Amino acid sequence: MIIFALTMRQERTAIEIKYLQAIGISIARLRHKNGLTQVELGKLIHSNQATIWRYESGATMPDILMLRKIAIAMNIPIQTIFDGVDELLRNDIYEL
């Protein structure tokens, strides 16, 4: 599973970097669509703004449990996050 692989190593390939960026952009777009700030989303998932920033910037990959918390906080199926990733990768978009 790519999520597990991304969390186990420090060196990243170009495709892994693109995937991290796409996950972050997908989360950021959904957060904006739900009218939430990074601070508000952080509070909803019992985390903080810095963690949300790291996810959205592609610096860190949220694990599957954190992705579930993010989806629940935004009242969306977790698949919606991955659908956004697929769209971004398919269209080669890596910026918000």
Residue pairs with C-beta under 8 A, 6 or more apart in sequence:
2 16
2 19
3 61
3 63
3 64
5 16
6 12
6 16
6 19
6 20
6 61
7 61
7 63
12 20
17 58
18 89
18 94
19 85
19 89
20 58
20 59
20 60
20 61
21 58
21 88
21 94
22 84
22 85
22 88
22 89
22 93
22 94
23 55
23 58
23 61
23 62
23 81
23 85
24 55
24 56
24 57
24 58
25 56
25 58
25 84
25 88
25 93
25 94
25 95
25 96
26 81
26 82
26 83
26 84
26 85
26 88
27 52
27 55
27 56
27 62
27 70
27 81
28 56
28 96
29 84
29 96
30 74
30 76
30 80
30 81
30 84
31 37
31 38
31 41
31 52
31 56
31 74
34 74
34 75
36 44
36 73
36 74
37 49
38 49
38 52
38 53
38 56
39 48
39 49
39 52
41 52
41 70
41 73
41 74
42 48
42 49
42 50
42 51
42 52
44 69
44 73
45 66
45 69
45 70
45 73
46 69
47 66
51 60
53 59
54 60
55 61
55 62
55 66
55 70
56 96
62 70
67 78
67 81
68 78
70 81
71 77
71 78
71 80
71 81
87 93
88 94
